[in-house]
Amino acid sequence: MKDHTEFEDVYLYAVEALIVAAGFAASPLTPGLAALAVIMITLTFRDAYTHNQNAPPAFQYYLDSAGDAAAASLFLIASQILARLISPSMALPAQLMYRGMLVCMPLLATLRMVFRQRLDSGASFQGPGWTAEQIYRRIWLLNALWLVLFYGVIAQTVTDRPNYFPDFLRGLPIVSFGVWVRACSASRCALAFL
């Protein structure tokens, strides 16, 4: 189990505050500081009352990180609704609030996942006992699938203009890949005869 120090908590809190401040940097000063305060207080209460000090199982570990972002989002929205009712000048503009949430919440969830105490998994890779050749072939297959999907997207983005030059250029990666495969197979055949 990874040791969790007080320094890491302070560092995490400072980085979280920087992420929230960066996410709401375009907002006016007072509403931005109010959003920062609401999110940081929510995360502090969530740390104090919902997280167990013992390292949770893997599923709970990821669920807690997503729950942190969801709780921060919920309380931010609730605070902005309350601010609009009591003092509209203290509320964030809606577009800035949603943009800030879109930037901050995934980053906060990821950051908290990185810094949260977790179980050591032992080996870095616990696969099904494949050989290096089997892993290589599986990766090659995944790369080939990615390439087919990539070329499919390229092929689907043609325009309806006749004889449009960029449409001609979209076919070049497919042709160049075919030439490369043919050259590789020819060089393998030449190496096989040596």
C-alpha positions in Angstrom: 0.0 0.0 0.0 1.3 3.4 -0.9 2.1 5.7 2.0 -0.1 8.8 2.1 1.6 11.8 3.7 0.2 15.1 4.8 2.4 16.9 2.3 0.6 15.0 -0.5 -2.8 16.3 0.9 -1.6 19.9 0.9 -0.1 19.5 -2.6 -3.3 17.9 -3.9 -5.4 20.7 -2.4 -3.2 23.4 -4.0 -3.3 21.7 -7.4 -7.1 21.3 -7.2 -7.5 25.0 -6.4 -5.3 25.8 -9.4 -7.4 23.6 -11.7 -10.6 25.2 -10.5 -9.1 28.7 -10.7 -8.0 28.0 -14.3 -11.3 26.6 -15.2 -13.2 29.7 -14.0 -10.5 32.2 -15.0 -12.7 33.9 -17.6 -15.4 34.6 -15.1 -15.7 37.8 -13.0 -13.6 37.8 -9.9 -16.3 37.6 -7.2 -18.4 34.8 -8.8 -15.2 33.0 -9.7 -14.0 33.0 -6.1 -17.4 31.9 -4.9 -17.3 28.9 -7.4 -13.8 28.1 -6.1 -14.9 28.2 -2.5 -18.0 26.0 -3.1 -16.0 23.4 -5.0 -13.1 23.3 -2.5 -15.5 23.1 0.5 -17.5 20.3 -1.2 -14.3 18.3 -1.9 -13.1 18.9 1.7 -16.3 17.6 3.2 -16.3 14.7 0.8 -12.8 13.8 1.9 -13.8 14.1 5.6 -17.0 12.2 5.6 -17.3 9.8 2.7 -13.8 8.4 2.0 -12.5 5.5 4.1 -8.8 5.8 5.2 -8.2 2.3 4.1 -7.6 1.7 0.4 -10.8 0.7 -1.3 -11.2 -2.1 -3.8 -10.5 -1.1 -7.4 -14.1 -0.4 -8.4 -14.8 1.7 -5.3 -11.5 3.6 -6.0 -12.7 4.7 -9.4 -16.3 5.3 -8.2 -15.1 7.6 -5.5 -13.1 9.7 -7.9 -16.1 10.1 -10.2 -18.3 10.8 -7.2 -16.0 13.6 -6.1 -16.5 15.4 -9.5 -20.2 14.7 -9.5 -20.6 16.1 -5.9 -18.6 19.2 -6.8 -20.8 19.7 -10.0 -24.0 19.3 -8.0 -23.0 21.7 -5.3 -21.7 24.2 -7.8 -25.0 24.2 -9.7 -27.0 24.4 -6.4 -24.9 27.4 -5.3 -25.4 29.1 -8.6 -29.2 28.6 -8.4 -29.1 30.0 -4.9 -27.0 33.0 -6.0 -29.3 33.8 -8.9 -32.3 33.9 -6.4 -30.5 35.9 -3.7 -28.0 38.1 -5.6 -27.8 37.7 -9.4 -24.6 39.7 -9.5 -22.9 37.0 -7.5 -23.9 34.2 -10.0 -21.6 33.0 -12.8 -22.8 33.6 -16.3 -24.3 30.3 -17.5 -21.9 29.8 -20.4 -18.9 30.3 -18.2 -20.2 28.0 -15.5 -20.8 25.2 -17.9 -17.5 25.7 -19.7 -15.7 25.8 -16.3 -17.4 22.6 -15.2 -16.5 20.9 -18.5 -12.9 21.8 -17.9 -12.6 21.3 -14.2 -14.6 18.2 -13.3 -12.8 15.6 -15.5 -9.5 17.1 -14.4 -10.4 17.0 -10.7 -11.6 13.4 -11.0 -8.4 12.3 -12.7 -6.2 14.2 -10.2 -8.0 12.8 -7.2 -7.7 9.3 -8.7 -3.9 9.8 -9.1 -3.4 11.1 -5.6 -5.8 8.8 -3.7 -4.4 6.0 -1.7 -4.7 2.7 -3.5 -3.8 -1.0 -3.2 -0.6 -2.2 -4.8 -1.5 -4.5 -7.6 1.7 -6.5 -7.5 2.8 -7.1 -11.1 2.5 -4.3 -13.5 0.8 -6.5 -16.0 -1.2 -9.6 -15.2 -2.3 -10.9 -18.6 -3.6 -14.2 -19.7 -0.1 -15.7 -19.9 0.5 -14.8 -23.5 3.8 -15.0 -25.2 5.5 -12.0 -26.6 4.6 -13.1 -30.1 0.9 -13.3 -29.2 1.0 -9.9 -27.6 2.7 -8.5 -30.7 0.1 -10.0 -33.0 -2.7 -8.7 -30.9 -1.2 -5.2 -30.9 -0.7 -5.5 -34.7 -4.4 -6.4 -35.1 -5.5 -3.4 -33.0 -3.3 -1.1 -35.0 -4.8 -2.5 -38.2 -8.3 -1.9 -36.9 -7.4 1.6 -36.0 -6.0 2.2 -39.4 -9.1 0.8 -41.1 -11.3 3.1 -39.0 -9.0 6.1 -39.7 -9.1 5.5 -43.4 -12.9 5.0 -43.3 -13.3 8.4 -41.7 -11.1 9.9 -44.4 -13.1 8.2 -47.2 -16.4 9.4 -45.7 -15.5 13.0 -45.6 -15.5 13.6 -49.4 -17.3 16.6 -50.7 -20.1 16.7 -53.4 -18.0 18.9 -55.7 -16.9 17.2 -58.9 -13.2 17.0 -59.5 -12.4 18.7 -56.1 -8.6 18.4 -55.5 -8.7 17.7 -51.7 -10.9 14.7 -52.4 -8.1 13.3 -54.6 -5.6 13.9 -51.7 -7.8 11.9 -49.3 -7.1 8.8 -51.3 -3.3 9.1 -51.1 -2.9 7.7 -47.6 -4.8 4.5 -48.6 -2.7 4.2 -51.8 0.6 4.9 -49.9 -0.4 2.2 -47.3 -1.0 -0.3 -50.1 2.4 0.5 -51.6 4.1 0.1 -48.3 2.5 -3.3 -47.6 3.5 -4.5 -51.1 7.1 -3.3 -50.6 7.2 -5.0 -47.2 5.9 -8.3 -48.5 8.4 -8.1 -51.4 11.3 -7.5 -49.0 10.2 -10.4 -46.8 10.1 -12.6 -49.9 13.6 -11.5 -50.8 14.9 -12.1 -47.3 13.2 -15.5 -47.2 15.3 -16.6 -50.2 18.6 -15.5 -48.7 
